[in-house]
Amino acid sequence: MMNEHVKASQSVLVSVRNLKKYFDASPSLLARLIERKPKATLKAVDGVSFDIRRGETLALVGESGCGKSTTARMLVGLYKPTEGSVVIDGKDLFNSKGEDEKLAKGKIQMIFQDPYASLNPRWNVGKIVAEPIRAQKLMRNAKEIDDRVNSVLHLVNLSKEDKAKYPHQFSGGQRQRISIARAIAIHPEFLVCDEPTSALDVSVQAQVLNLMQNLQREVGLTYLFISHNLSVVHHISDRVGVMYLGRLVELTDKRTLFTEPRHPYTRMLLEAIPDMTQMHKKRTPVAGEVPNPLKPPSGCAFHPRCPYATERCKREVPQMKFIDSHGSTAEVACHAVEERRI
């Protein structure tokens, strides 16, 4: 992993500012007219900001429905944000035109959660991996495209003989390697990985994660890694952002997050991780349920589940602020942390 001095010297590749994505979740017009139901808006992502430096891995974690996958889809252009900006290497992903737009989108690729669902079962591996090269019109010569496909298959520990095979002929781990080969075929700088190992066996997860780290060193990739598995996050990330109900509540380096978590929600997530070295210690499950995102709580969205909540927490939304402690720095959105109550 990169040390702090190296990370500090790196330039920012991805800059996300006040990113929001709202979905219209209103009942049908007929239901609104007859039953007088109001319109409803789902705030899937509600004002997220962060930077990712070149060559590092930022992980986003949180319970299902927290908005991490929606954030990932906005960063690759699959969703257009309701508000906010995504800047890739100085180019605005959604407001650039012409050559700038092509340059911005050409730096990004995505690895999806289910490798079988994301691969066309009617195409052989050679055609699957070559597709982004043809789509981006990076190469037109068939020999050059074939050489590039052979090269990226070799990088993910597959052979050129595999080009003639189809996705169903491979194991889950091999299919995810094909997905990675497709993603790096156009030599992107930034990969968005949406739970790329959650559908795999534990032993295969380790192989894919090690492969991704090797590629990061060899090719110089930058990752946004989406996961709910904190053990995987601990293995692969440099920095970690914790999301809750569409907002970031904590953002810091991996070591600080796992040794000195600040936000009560982060503490609850870490407390729930099984630990084989402490077999007799009672694990504390994450208390309560995620609130209905269509009717989020007032103030801090976490306050109904938080043991440190006060009246201020119920009425005022906390903002991300830098907190220094024991030589480490974290951004935390919590009134209790700000007031030094925890």
Backbone hydrogen bonds in HBPLUS format (Angstrom, degrees):
<---DONOR---> <-ACCEPTOR-->    atom                        ^
c    i                          cat <-CA-CA->   ^        H-A-AA   ^      H-
h    n   atom  resd res      DA  || num        DHA   H-A  angle D-A-AA Bond
n    s   type  num  typ     dist DA aas  dist angle  dist       angle   num
A0007-LYS N   A0003-ASN O   3.07 MM   4  6.35 166.3  2.09 156.4 160.3     1
A0008-ALA N   A0004-GLU O   2.92 MM   4  6.05 157.6  1.97 147.9 153.9     2
A0009-SER N   A0005-HIS O   3.26 MM   4  6.40 138.3  2.45 138.4 147.9     3
A0009-SER N   A0006-VAL O   3.16 MM   3  5.31 132.2  2.40  98.5 110.9     4
A0010-GLN N   A0007-LYS O   3.17 MM   3  5.37 158.9  2.22 106.7 113.2     5
A0054-ARG N   A0011-SER O   3.00 MM  43  6.10 161.5  2.04 177.2 173.5     6
A0013-LEU N   A0052-ILE O   2.93 MM  39  5.96 153.2  2.00 147.3 154.1     7
A0089-ASP N   A0013-LEU O   2.67 MM  76  4.79 171.5  1.68 156.4 157.7     8
A0014-VAL N   A0052-ILE O   3.14 MM  38  5.05 170.1  2.15 146.2 149.3     9
A0052-ILE N   A0014-VAL O   2.84 MM  38  5.05 150.8  1.92 148.2 151.8    10
A0015-SER N   A0087-VAL O   2.88 MM  72  5.07 159.4  1.93 148.2 154.5    11
A0087-VAL N   A0015-SER O   2.88 MM  72  5.07 169.7  1.89 149.9 153.4    12
A0016-VAL N   A0050-PHE O   2.83 MM  34  5.24 169.8  1.84 170.5 172.3    13
A0050-PHE N   A0016-VAL O   2.98 MM  34  5.24 144.9  2.11 127.4 136.6    14
A0017-ARG N   A0085-SER O   3.06 MM  68  5.39 165.6  2.08 149.7 153.2    15
A0085-SER N   A0017-ARG O   3.08 MM  68  5.39 155.9  2.14 145.3 152.9    16
A0019-LEU N   A0048-VAL O   2.84 MM  29  4.87 166.4  1.86 139.6 135.0    17
A0047-GLY N   A0019-LEU O   2.88 MM  28  4.86 134.2  2.10 125.3 134.2    18
A0048-VAL N   A0019-LEU O   2.99 MM  29  4.87 160.9  2.03 129.0 131.0    19
A0020-LYS N   A0083-GLU O   2.89 MM  63  5.05 154.2  1.96 150.4 143.4    20
A0082-THR N   A0020-LYS O   2.76 MM  62  5.43 140.2  1.92 137.5 146.6    21
A0083-GLU N   A0020-LYS O   3.39 MM  63  5.05 156.7  2.45 126.0 124.6    22
A0021-LYS N   A0045-VAL O   2.83 MM  24  4.96 158.6  1.88 133.1 134.2    23
A0044-ALA N   A0021-LYS O   3.05 MM  23  5.74 118.6  2.44 154.8 168.1    24
A0045-VAL N   A0021-LYS O   3.29 MM  24  4.96 162.3  2.33 133.9 136.8    25
A0023-PHE N   A0042-LEU O   2.84 MM  19  5.02 161.6  1.87 143.4 149.0    26
A0042-LEU N   A0023-PHE O   2.78 MM  19  5.02 168.2  1.79 158.1 159.1    27
A0025-ALA N   A0040-ALA O   2.88 MM  15  5.16 148.2  1.98 137.1 143.3    28
A0032-ARG N   A0028-SER O   2.97 MM   4  6.29 153.9  2.03 152.5 160.5    29
A0033-LEU N   A0029-LEU O   2.94 MM   4  6.16 146.6  2.06 144.8 153.7    30
A0034-ILE N   A0030-LEU O   2.88 MM   4  6.03 172.3  1.88 156.5 158.5    31
A0035-GLU N   A0031-ALA O   2.86 MM   4  5.34 143.3  2.00 130.6 141.9    32
A0036-ARG N   A0032-ARG O   3.05 MM   4  4.57 114.6  2.49 106.4 116.2    33
A0046-ASP N   A0246-GLY O   2.80 MM 200  5.17 175.6  1.80 137.2 135.6    34
A0056-GLU N   A0053-ARG O   3.30 MM   3  5.82 160.7  2.34 135.8 133.4    35
A0223-TYR N   A0056-GLU O   3.04 MM 167  6.43 159.5  2.09 148.4 154.9    36
A0238-ASP N   A0057-THR O   2.85 MM 181  5.26 171.0  1.86 148.1 147.3    37
A0239-ARG N   A0057-THR O   3.20 MM 182  6.58 163.7  2.23 155.0 157.6    38
A0058-LEU N   A0223-TYR O   3.03 MM 165  6.30 163.7  2.06 153.9 151.5    39
A0225-PHE N   A0058-LEU O   2.81 MM 167  6.09 162.2  1.84 147.4 153.6    40
A0059-ALA N   A0239-ARG O   2.94 MM 180  6.34 164.7  1.96 149.7 152.8    41
A0241-GLY N   A0059-ALA O   2.70 MM 182  6.06 164.6  1.72 167.2 172.9    42
A0060-LEU N   A0225-PHE O   2.88 MM 165  6.26 151.3  1.96 146.9 153.9    43
A0227-SER N   A0060-LEU O   3.15 MM 167  6.42 166.8  2.16 169.5 168.5    44
A0061-VAL N   A0241-GLY O   2.92 MM 180  6.35 158.3  1.97 162.9 170.1    45
A0243-MET N   A0061-VAL O   2.86 MM 182  6.11 173.1  1.86 168.2 169.3    46
A0066-CYS N   A0063-GLU O   3.17 MM   3  5.81 137.3  2.36 146.7 144.5    47
A0246-GLY N   A0066-CYS O   2.74 MM 180  5.22 146.2  1.85 129.0 134.2    48
A0071-THR N   A0067-GLY O   2.99 MM   4  6.17 153.9  2.06 146.5 153.6    49
A0072-ALA N   A0068-LYS O   3.04 MM   4  6.31 153.7  2.11 141.0 148.0    50
A0073-ARG N   A0069-SER O   2.98 MM   4  6.26 155.4  2.04 147.1 152.8    51
A0074-MET N   A0070-THR O   3.09 MM   4  6.36 144.7  2.22 144.3 153.4    52
A0075-LEU N   A0071-THR O   3.09 MM   4  6.36 148.2  2.19 147.4 156.1    53
A0078-LEU N   A0073-ARG O   2.84 MM   5  5.10 134.1  2.06 164.8 161.8    54
A0079-TYR N   A0073-ARG O   3.31 MM   6  5.69 149.2  2.41 113.2 113.0    55
A0077-GLY N   A0074-MET O   3.14 MM   3  4.97 156.5  2.20  98.5 105.7    56
A0093-LEU N   A0086-VAL O   2.80 MM   7  5.65 173.8  1.81 172.5 174.6    57
A0088-ILE N   A0091-LYS O   2.80 MM   3  5.16 157.0  1.85 154.0 146.5    58
A0091-LYS N   A0088-ILE O   2.94 MM   3  5.16 165.7  1.96 115.2 119.6    59
A0102-LYS N   A0098-GLY O   3.14 MM   4  6.45 158.0  2.19 148.9 155.3    60
A0103-LEU N   A0099-GLU O   2.89 MM   4  6.11 156.1  1.95 149.7 156.1    61
A0104-ALA N   A0100-ASP O   2.96 MM   4  6.16 159.6  2.00 147.8 153.0    62
A0105-LYS N   A0101-GLU O   3.01 MM   4  6.18 173.9  2.01 155.1 156.4    63
A0106-GLY N   A0102-LYS O   2.90 MM   4  5.83 139.6  2.06 139.1 150.3    64
A0107-LYS N   A0104-ALA O   3.28 MM   3  5.62 158.6  2.33 106.0 112.4    65
A0108-ILE N   A0105-LYS O   3.33 MM   3  5.52 167.2  2.35 108.0 111.7    66
A0189-GLU N   A0107-LYS O   3.00 MM  82  5.06 142.3  2.15 114.7 124.4    67
A0190-PHE N   A0107-LYS O   2.82 MM  83  5.90 161.7  1.85 174.4 178.3    68
A0109-GLN N   A0190-PHE O   3.08 MM  81  6.57 143.2  2.22 156.9 166.5    69
A0192-VAL N   A0109-GLN O   2.93 MM  83  6.35 163.0  1.95 153.8 158.2    70
A0111-ILE N   A0192-VAL O   2.86 MM  81  6.26 158.2  1.90 153.5 158.6    71
A0194-ASP N   A0111-ILE O   2.96 MM  83  6.24 158.3  2.01 174.3 176.0    72
A0118-SER N   A0114-ASP O   3.15 MM   4  6.31 144.6  2.29 150.7 160.6    73
A0123-TRP N   A0120-ASN O   3.16 MM   3  5.58 165.1  2.19 115.6 120.3    74
A0128-ILE N   A0124-ASN O   3.03 MM   4  6.30 159.4  2.08 154.1 160.7    75
A0125-VAL N   A0165-LYS O   2.84 MM  40  5.92 150.6  1.93 165.9 173.5    76
A0129-VAL N   A0125-VAL O   2.94 MM   4  6.11 171.1  1.95 160.3 160.8    77
A0126-GLY N   A0163-LYS O   2.94 MM  37  4.15 166.6  1.96 123.0 118.5    78
A0130-ALA N   A0126-GLY O   3.08 MM   4  6.09 147.4  2.19 137.7 147.1    79
A0131-GLU N   A0127-LYS O   3.02 MM   4  5.95 129.4  2.28 141.0 151.4    80
A0133-ILE N   A0130-ALA O   3.06 MM   3  5.35 121.7  2.42 106.6 121.6    81
A0134-ARG N   A0130-ALA O   3.09 MM   4  6.42 156.8  2.14 158.0 165.1    82
A0135-ALA N   A0131-GLU O   2.81 MM   4  6.00 161.1  1.85 156.5 162.9    83
A0136-GLN N   A0132-PRO O   2.94 MM   4  5.92 156.5  2.00 141.8 146.8    84
A0138-LEU N   A0133-ILE O   3.12 MM   5  5.55 155.4  2.18 157.5 161.9    85
A0137-LYS N   A0134-ARG O   3.07 MM   3  4.80 144.1  2.20  93.3 104.2    86
A0145-ILE N   A0141-ASN O   3.03 MM   4  6.34 160.8  2.06 156.4 162.0    87
A0146-ASP N   A0142-ALA O   2.95 MM   4  6.10 159.6  2.00 145.5 151.3    88
A0147-ASP N   A0143-LYS O   2.93 MM   4  6.14 154.1  2.00 145.5 152.6    89
A0148-ARG N   A0144-GLU O   2.96 MM   4  6.21 154.4  2.03 146.6 153.4    90
A0149-VAL N   A0145-ILE O   2.94 MM   4  6.23 159.2  1.99 152.0 157.5    91
A0150-ASN N   A0146-ASP O   2.96 MM   4  6.21 162.1  1.99 149.1 153.8    92
A0151-SER N   A0147-ASP O   2.95 MM   4  6.14 152.6  2.02 143.6 151.4    93
A0152-VAL N   A0148-ARG O   3.00 MM   4  6.31 162.3  2.03 157.0 159.4    94
A0153-LEU N   A0149-VAL O   3.00 MM   4  6.14 156.7  2.06 150.9 157.7    95
A0154-HIS N   A0150-ASN O   3.06 MM   4  6.22 150.8  2.15 142.2 149.8    96
A0155-LEU N   A0151-SER O   3.11 MM   4  6.42 146.1  2.23 140.1 149.4    97
A0156-VAL N   A0152-VAL O   3.21 MM   4  6.51 140.0  2.38 141.0 149.7    98
A0158-LEU N   A0153-LEU O   2.80 MM   5  5.00 163.0  1.83 153.1 151.1    99
A0157-ASN N   A0154-HIS O   3.12 MM   3  5.02 159.5  2.16 108.5 109.3   100
A0162-ASP N   A0159-SER O   3.01 MM   3  5.52 154.5  2.08 110.6 118.3   101
A0163-LYS N   A0160-LYS O   3.25 MM   3  5.66 165.6  2.27 109.7 114.0   102
A0165-LYS N   A0162-ASP O   3.08 MM   3  5.37 157.3  2.14 110.4 117.6   103
A0169-GLN N   A0166-TYR O   2.89 MM   3  5.65 163.7  1.92 129.5 135.0   104
A0170-PHE N   A0167-PRO O   3.14 MM   3  5.70 161.9  2.17 123.0 123.8   105
A0175-ARG N   A0171-SER O   2.88 MM   4  6.14 154.4  1.94 152.2 159.8   106
A0176-GLN N   A0172-GLY O   3.03 MM   4  6.32 150.2  2.12 144.4 152.1   107
A0177-ARG N   A0173-GLY O   3.06 MM   4  6.37 142.2  2.21 137.8 148.3   108
A0178-ILE N   A0174-GLN O   2.97 MM   4  6.35 145.6  2.10 144.5 153.8   109
A0179-SER N   A0175-ARG O   2.97 MM   4  6.34 151.6  2.05 144.4 152.1   110
A0180-ILE N   A0176-GLN O   2.93 MM   4  6.23 151.2  2.02 144.2 151.7   111
A0181-ALA N   A0177-ARG O   2.85 MM   4  6.11 156.0  1.90 146.4 153.3   112
A0182-ARG N   A0178-ILE O   2.89 MM   4  6.17 160.0  1.93 151.8 156.7   113
A0183-ALA N   A0179-SER O   2.99 MM   4  6.20 152.2  2.07 141.2 149.1   114
A0184-ILE N   A0180-ILE O   2.99 MM   4  6.26 149.4  2.08 152.0 159.0   115
A0185-ALA N   A0182-ARG O   3.38 MM   3  5.23 156.7  2.44  97.6 104.3   116
A0187-HIS N   A0184-ILE O   3.01 MM   3  5.06 159.8  2.05 112.1 114.9   117
A0222-THR N   A0189-GLU O   2.88 MM  33  6.05 140.0  2.05 145.7 158.4   118
A0191-LEU N   A0222-THR O   2.80 MM  31  6.16 165.3  1.82 169.5 174.3   119
A0224-LEU N   A0191-LEU O   2.97 MM  33  6.41 151.5  2.05 155.6 159.3   120
A0193-CYS N   A0224-LEU O   2.80 MM  31  6.05 173.8  1.80 171.3 173.4   121
A0226-ILE N   A0193-CYS O   2.76 MM  33  5.96 178.7  1.76 170.2 169.9   122
A0195-GLU N   A0226-ILE O   2.85 MM  31  5.22 140.3  2.01 130.4 138.3   123
A0200-LEU N   A0197-THR O   3.12 MM   3  5.36 163.8  2.14 116.1 118.5   124
A0205-GLN N   A0201-ASP O   2.76 MM   4  6.02 149.8  1.85 154.2 164.5   125
A0206-ALA N   A0202-VAL O   3.19 MM   4  6.51 156.7  2.24 150.6 154.0   126
A0207-GLN N   A0203-SER O   3.39 MM   4  6.71 152.6  2.47 136.9 143.4   127
A0208-VAL N   A0204-VAL O   2.98 MM   4  6.30 163.4  2.01 158.1 161.4   128
A0209-LEU N   A0205-GLN O   2.87 MM   4  6.09 164.5  1.89 158.4 163.1   129
A0210-ASN N   A0206-ALA O   2.93 MM   4  6.04 162.5  1.96 148.7 153.6   130
A0211-LEU N   A0207-GLN O   2.96 MM   4  6.13 152.7  2.03 142.9 150.9   131
A0212-MET N   A0208-VAL O   2.92 MM   4  6.21 155.4  1.99 148.1 154.4   132
A0213-GLN N   A0209-LEU O   2.98 MM   4  6.29 154.0  2.05 148.7 155.6   133
A0214-ASN N   A0210-ASN O   2.92 MM   4  6.15 155.3  1.98 148.3 155.2   134
A0215-LEU N   A0211-LEU O   2.91 MM   4  6.17 159.6  1.95 152.0 157.5   135
A0216-GLN N   A0212-MET O   2.97 MM   4  6.13 147.9  2.07 139.5 148.5   136
A0217-ARG N   A0213-GLN O   3.14 MM   4  6.45 152.6  2.22 144.6 150.3   137
A0218-GLU N   A0214-ASN O   2.91 MM   4  6.14 162.0  1.94 151.8 157.4   138
A0219-VAL N   A0215-LEU O   2.75 MM   4  5.50 166.3  1.76 148.8 153.4   139
A0220-GLY N   A0216-GLN O   2.95 MM   4  4.94 131.8  2.19 117.3 128.4   140
A0233-VAL N   A0229-ASN O   3.10 MM   4  6.42 159.0  2.14 148.4 154.8   141
A0234-HIS N   A0230-LEU O   2.90 MM   4  6.02 154.0  1.97 141.0 147.3   142
A0235-HIS N   A0231-SER O   3.22 MM   4  6.43 140.6  2.38 135.1 144.8   143
A0235-HIS N   A0232-VAL O   3.07 MM   3  5.11 124.6  2.39  95.4 109.8   144
A0236-ILE N   A0232-VAL O   3.12 MM   4  6.38 152.2  2.20 153.7 160.1   145
A0237-SER N   A0233-VAL O   2.98 MM   4  5.47 163.3  2.01 150.9 153.8   146
A0254-LYS N   A0238-ASP O   2.97 MM  16  5.55 164.8  1.99 135.6 133.2   147
A0240-VAL N   A0252-THR O   2.80 MM  12  5.72 166.8  1.82 176.4 178.6   148
A0252-THR N   A0240-VAL O   3.10 MM  12  5.72 158.8  2.14 153.9 156.8   149
A0242-VAL N   A0250-GLU O   2.76 MM   8  5.19 164.9  1.79 156.6 161.3   150
A0249-VAL N   A0242-VAL O   2.80 MM   7  5.77 171.4  1.81 168.2 169.8   151
A0244-TYR N   A0247-ARG O   2.80 MM   3  5.43 158.1  1.85 157.1 164.0   152
A0247-ARG N   A0244-TYR O   3.17 MM   3  5.43 161.6  2.21 111.9 117.6   153
A0333-ALA N   A0249-VAL O   2.92 MM  84  4.84 162.3  1.95 134.0 133.9   154
A0251-LEU N   A0331-GLU O   2.82 MM  80  5.06 145.5  1.93 147.2 153.9   155
A0331-GLU N   A0251-LEU O   2.88 MM  80  5.06 173.6  1.89 149.6 151.8   156
A0257-LEU N   A0253-ASP O   3.05 MM   4  6.28 163.3  2.08 158.1 163.4   157
A0258-PHE N   A0254-LYS O   3.07 MM   4  6.26 162.7  2.10 158.2 161.2   158
A0259-THR N   A0255-ARG O   3.01 MM   4  6.04 140.8  2.17 145.8 156.1   159
A0260-GLU N   A0256-THR O   2.72 MM   4  5.21 152.5  1.80 141.9 149.1   160
A0267-ARG N   A0263-HIS O   3.04 MM   4  6.39 158.9  2.08 156.1 162.5   161
A0268-MET N   A0264-PRO O   3.00 MM   4  6.23 149.9  2.09 142.4 150.2   162
A0269-LEU N   A0265-TYR O   2.99 MM   4  6.31 155.6  2.05 150.7 156.8   163
A0270-LEU N   A0266-THR O   3.01 MM   4  6.26 164.3  2.04 154.0 157.7   164
A0271-GLU N   A0267-ARG O   2.92 MM   4  5.99 150.6  2.00 144.0 152.6   165
A0272-ALA N   A0269-LEU O   3.26 MM   3  5.39 138.5  2.44  97.2 108.0   166
A0273-ILE N   A0270-LEU O   3.22 MM   3  5.48 165.4  2.24 108.8 113.3   167
A0278-GLN N   A0275-ASP O   3.10 MM   3  5.55 158.1  2.15 110.8 117.6   168
A0281-LYS N   A0278-GLN O   3.15 MM   3  5.43 158.6  2.20 108.6 115.3   169
A0295-LYS N   A0292-ASN O   2.90 MM   3  5.33 145.9  2.02 111.4 121.8   170
A0300-CYS N   A0313-CYS O   2.77 MM  13  5.37 166.5  1.78 162.6 167.5   171
A0303-HIS N   A0300-CYS O   3.09 MM   3  5.52 166.4  2.11 116.8 121.2   172
A0305-ARG N   A0302-PHE O   2.99 MM   3  5.73 152.1  2.07 125.8 133.5   173
A0306-CYS N   A0303-HIS O   3.30 MM   3  4.88 154.0  2.37  96.0 103.6   174
A0313-CYS N   A0310-THR O   3.07 MM   3  5.21 120.9  2.43  98.7 112.8   175
A0314-LYS N   A0310-THR O   3.30 MM   4  6.69 139.2  2.48 142.3 153.0   176
A0314-LYS N   A0311-GLU O   3.10 MM   3  5.14 128.6  2.38  95.4 108.9   177
A0315-ARG N   A0312-ARG O   3.21 MM   3  5.39 144.0  2.34 100.8 110.7   178
A0316-GLU N   A0312-ARG O   2.88 MM   4  5.71 151.5  1.96 159.6 164.4   179
A0321-LYS N   A0332-VAL O   2.98 MM  11  5.42 156.7  2.03 125.5 130.6   180
A0332-VAL N   A0321-LYS O   2.89 MM  11  5.42 162.2  1.92 147.5 147.1   181
A0323-ILE N   A0330-ALA O   2.70 MM   7  5.33 156.6  1.75 162.0 170.3   182
A0330-ALA N   A0323-ILE O   3.02 MM   7  5.33 154.3  2.09 143.8 152.0   183
A0325-SER N   A0328-SER O   2.98 MM   3  5.51 160.5  2.02 156.5 162.3   184
A0328-SER N   A0325-SER O   3.05 MM   3  5.51 166.1  2.07 118.2 122.7   185
A0338-GLU N   A0334-CYS O   3.04 MM   4  6.22 163.0  2.07 146.8 152.0   186
A0339-GLU N   A0335-HIS O   2.86 MM   4  6.00 150.7  1.94 148.8 156.2   187
A0341-ARG N   A0336-ALA O   2.83 MM   5  5.09 152.1  1.91 161.6 161.9   188
A0340-ARG N   A0337-VAL O   3.05 MM   3  4.95 157.9  2.10 102.7 108.9   189
